[in-house]
Amino acid sequence: MNASIMKWVCLALMIMVDPGFARGGDTPSAPPLSIEGTYTLGDGESALTVHHIAEDIYRVECTDGWEGAGILDGQTYRGVFKYRSDADTCGRGKTGRHIIDWKDADHPIVKTTEDAGRHKEVEERWRRVGEREKGFIYDPFPDEPPIRSSVPTRYPESALKAGIQGTVVVEALVLPDGSVGATRVKKSIPMLDEAAVTAVMQYRFKKFYSARIRPCGVWFAIPIRFTLH
């Protein structure tokens, strides 16, 4: 299917969902900006990826369990979405429409209207994840690590005898399932580093992202304090 046919199939689907969507004039113009990329939602715990399909057609996937498609006309995106049947959410099977104002490319304003019920409109702002944050340094929890469970840190006998105390800062790479995939010592106390790393590797964190869309992880700084008394 070529790009022109795909565009009109996508447009036809949106008109079927919302007859008022139809617009007169020429076909949608080519987008003057790129909206493709990864974004976080308002609460920071959900993320979505915008994929460029062809010309001004885009597909959106969200970790909340919905997928959508639409057309970018200038700085305005109009599209439809549907929650997957296997979505782990109360929205399972629901459909709706998106109108997204992309004047601010990094912080688009999203108006969502669900087809069921009273067609209530909800407005929120997305945040684009920058190049520096992609991959394994994307951090949707900027304030503090969302630790779900931790383990006591073993104080090395040699450090106790030597009277060594202080704080070791361990950076932990938290994977989407909440486990720790790697560590690195940011602030070192040589006799305490190994014990701090061993403890942090056993921490478990709140799940935050779907590996179905893209591999991702978060580096968090975890202070491990050692005190003699």
C-alpha positions as CSV (number, residue, x, y, z in Angstrom):
1,M,0.0,0.0,0.0
2,N,1.6,3.3,-1.0
3,A,1.7,6.4,1.1
4,S,-1.2,8.2,-0.5
5,I,-3.6,5.2,0.0
6,M,-2.4,4.8,3.6
7,K,-3.1,8.5,4.2
8,W,-6.7,8.2,3.0
9,V,-7.3,4.9,4.8
10,C,-6.2,6.5,8.0
11,L,-8.3,9.6,7.3
12,A,-11.3,7.4,6.5
13,L,-11.0,5.6,9.8
14,M,-11.0,8.8,11.7
15,I,-14.1,10.1,9.9
16,M,-15.8,6.8,10.7
17,V,-15.1,7.4,14.4
18,D,-15.9,11.1,14.3
19,P,-17.9,12.3,11.3
20,G,-17.2,15.9,12.3
21,F,-13.5,15.3,11.6
22,A,-13.9,15.7,7.9
23,R,-12.2,18.7,6.5
24,G,-12.6,20.4,3.2
25,G,-9.8,21.6,0.8
26,D,-6.7,19.7,-0.2
27,T,-5.1,16.7,1.3
28,P,-3.2,17.2,4.6
29,S,0.0,19.1,4.1
30,A,3.4,17.6,4.8
31,P,4.4,18.2,8.5
32,P,6.7,21.2,9.1
33,L,8.1,19.5,12.2
34,S,9.0,16.1,13.4
35,I,7.0,14.7,16.3
36,E,8.5,11.2,16.1
37,G,10.1,10.1,19.4
38,T,9.4,9.1,23.0
39,Y,7.3,11.0,25.4
40,T,6.2,10.7,29.0
41,L,2.7,11.5,30.3
42,G,1.8,13.9,33.1
43,D,2.5,11.6,36.0
44,G,5.8,10.4,34.6
45,E,4.9,6.7,35.1
46,S,3.6,6.1,31.6
47,A,5.4,6.6,28.4
48,L,4.6,6.5,24.7
49,T,6.3,6.3,21.4
50,V,5.3,8.2,18.2
51,H,6.3,6.4,15.0
52,H,6.4,8.1,11.6
53,I,4.6,5.8,9.1
54,A,4.5,7.8,5.8
55,E,4.3,11.5,4.9
56,D,2.1,13.0,7.6
57,I,0.8,9.8,9.1
58,Y,1.9,8.7,12.5
59,R,1.3,5.8,14.8
60,V,1.3,6.0,18.6
61,E,1.9,3.3,21.2
62,C,1.5,3.9,24.9
63,T,2.5,1.7,27.9
64,D,-1.0,2.2,29.4
65,G,-2.1,-0.3,26.7
66,W,-3.5,1.8,23.9
67,E,-2.5,2.3,20.3
68,G,-3.5,5.0,17.9
69,A,-3.0,6.5,14.4
70,G,-3.5,9.9,13.0
71,I,-2.5,12.7,10.7
72,L,-0.3,15.8,11.5
73,D,-1.7,18.8,9.7
74,G,0.7,21.7,10.3
75,Q,1.1,21.7,14.1
76,T,-2.1,19.9,14.9
77,Y,-2.4,16.1,15.1
78,R,-5.9,14.5,14.8
79,G,-6.2,10.8,15.4
80,V,-8.0,7.9,16.9
81,F,-6.9,5.3,19.5
82,K,-8.0,2.0,21.0
83,Y,-7.0,0.1,24.1
84,R,-5.8,-3.3,23.2
85,S,-7.9,-6.3,24.3
86,D,-4.9,-7.6,26.3
87,A,-4.3,-4.3,28.1
88,D,-3.8,-4.6,31.8
89,T,-6.2,-1.6,32.5
90,C,-9.8,-0.8,33.1
91,G,-9.8,0.9,29.7
92,R,-9.6,-2.4,27.8
93,G,-11.4,-2.2,24.5
94,K,-12.2,1.5,24.7
95,T,-11.8,3.8,21.8
96,G,-11.5,7.6,21.4
97,R,-10.0,10.6,19.7
98,H,-6.9,12.7,20.1
99,I,-6.4,16.3,19.1
100,I,-2.8,17.3,19.9
101,D,-1.4,20.9,19.7
102,W,2.3,20.5,18.8
103,K,3.2,24.2,18.8
104,D,5.6,23.4,21.6
105,A,7.4,20.4,20.0
106,D,8.7,19.2,23.4
107,H,5.6,19.7,25.4
108,P,2.5,19.1,23.2
109,I,-1.0,19.7,24.7
110,V,-3.2,16.6,24.3
111,K,-7.0,16.6,24.3
112,T,-8.5,13.2,24.7
113,T,-12.1,12.3,24.2
114,E,-13.4,8.7,24.8
115,D,-16.2,7.5,22.7
116,A,-18.1,5.8,25.5
117,G,-20.1,7.6,28.2
118,R,-20.5,11.4,28.0
119,H,-17.6,12.0,25.7
120,K,-15.7,13.9,28.4
121,E,-12.7,15.7,27.2
122,V,-9.4,15.4,29.2
123,E,-6.5,17.7,28.6
124,E,-2.9,16.9,29.6
125,R,0.6,17.7,28.5
126,W,3.2,15.3,27.3
127,R,7.0,15.7,27.6
128,R,9.4,14.7,24.9
129,V,12.3,12.5,26.1
130,G,15.5,14.1,24.8
131,E,18.3,12.4,23.1
132,R,20.4,12.5,26.3
133,E,17.6,10.7,28.2
134,K,16.9,7.9,25.7
135,G,18.0,4.3,26.1
136,F,19.4,3.5,29.5
137,I,19.4,7.0,31.0
138,Y,15.7,7.8,30.7
139,D,14.5,8.9,34.2
140,P,10.8,9.4,34.7
141,F,11.3,9.7,38.5
142,P,13.5,12.8,38.9
143,D,12.9,13.2,42.7
144,E,13.8,10.0,44.3
145,P,14.2,6.3,43.4
146,P,10.9,4.4,43.6
147,I,12.3,1.6,45.8
148,R,9.8,-1.2,46.4
149,S,12.0,-3.4,48.6
150,S,15.6,-3.3,50.0
151,V,17.9,-5.5,52.0
152,P,20.1,-4.7,55.0
153,T,23.6,-3.8,54.1
154,R,26.4,-6.0,55.5
155,Y,29.1,-4.0,57.3
156,P,32.5,-5.5,56.2
157,E,34.3,-6.8,59.2
158,S,37.6,-5.3,58.0
159,A,36.0,-1.9,57.8
160,L,34.5,-2.2,61.3
161,K,37.9,-3.1,62.7
162,A,39.5,-0.2,60.9
163,G,36.9,2.2,62.1
164,I,35.8,3.1,58.5
165,Q,32.4,4.7,58.1
166,G,30.7,7.1,55.6
167,T,28.3,7.0,52.6
168,V,28.9,5.1,49.4
169,V,26.8,6.3,46.5
170,V,25.9,3.5,44.1
171,E,24.3,4.3,40.7
172,A,21.9,1.5,39.8
173,L,20.5,0.8,36.4
174,V,16.8,-0.1,37.0
175,L,15.2,-2.2,34.3
176,P,11.6,-2.1,33.3
177,D,10.6,-5.1,35.5
178,G,12.0,-3.3,38.6
179,S,15.2,-5.3,38.9
180,V,18.8,-3.9,38.9
181,G,20.7,-4.7,35.7
182,A,24.0,-3.0,36.5
183,T,25.7,-0.8,39.0
184,R,28.6,1.7,39.2
185,V,30.1,3.4,42.2
186,K,29.7,7.2,42.0
187,K,31.1,8.1,45.4
188,S,33.6,5.5,46.7
189,I,34.9,4.4,50.1
190,P,37.1,1.5,48.9
191,M,36.6,-0.8,51.9
192,L,32.8,-0.3,51.7
193,D,32.2,-0.3,48.0
194,E,31.7,-4.0,47.5
195,A,29.2,-4.4,50.3
196,A,27.2,-1.4,49.1
197,V,27.0,-2.8,45.5
198,T,26.0,-6.2,46.8
199,A,23.1,-4.7,48.7
200,V,21.9,-2.5,45.9
201,M,21.9,-5.4,43.4
202,Q,19.2,-7.0,45.5
203,Y,16.9,-4.0,45.6
204,R,13.7,-4.1,43.7
205,F,12.0,-1.0,42.3
206,K,8.6,0.0,41.0
207,K,7.9,-1.1,37.5
208,F,7.8,1.9,35.2
209,Y,8.0,1.2,31.5
210,S,7.1,-1.4,28.9
211,A,9.9,-3.3,27.2
212,R,7.4,-4.2,24.4
213,I,7.9,-0.7,22.9
214,R,11.7,-0.2,23.4
215,P,14.4,-1.4,25.7
216,C,14.8,1.2,28.4
217,G,16.3,1.6,31.9
218,V,16.9,4.3,34.5
219,W,20.1,5.2,36.3
220,F,19.4,6.1,40.0
221,A,21.9,7.2,42.6
222,I,21.4,5.2,45.8
223,P,23.2,6.4,49.0
224,I,24.3,3.6,51.2
225,R,25.3,4.8,54.7
226,F,27.7,3.0,57.0
227,T,27.9,4.1,60.6
228,L,29.9,2.6,63.5
229,H,27.4,3.6,66.2
